[in-house]
Amino acid sequence: MPRGKRRLGGHELVEQLNAAVAQLIKENRKLKRQVEKLSVRATSGASGVVDRGLRGIQKRVQKALTTTTARRKRRSGTAAAAATKKTTRKRRAA
């Protein structure tokens, strides 16, 4: 028999999705606490550093909320290099 991932049944799929949602909720709470801490620091000064920190956390939250389980496959290193590298020839001196 070929080895690989088997398809999940309805009950197993629901359990896996519930676990993923629970993990996202936990991560969201953690990030909200970080935002709250940085917001308190922002009122006391050093707003540039705090703004950068808040933007970074906001990006992570957005990424966590919008990502799906299907991700794009990366090209292998040689295929990616071949696609972007142009070859040029030198002209002969006449």
PyMOL commands that set and color helices and strands:
alter all, ss='L'
color gray80, all
select helices_A, chain A and resi 10-44+47-66+77-84
alter helices_A, ss='H'
color red, helices_A
deselect
rebuild
show_as cartoon
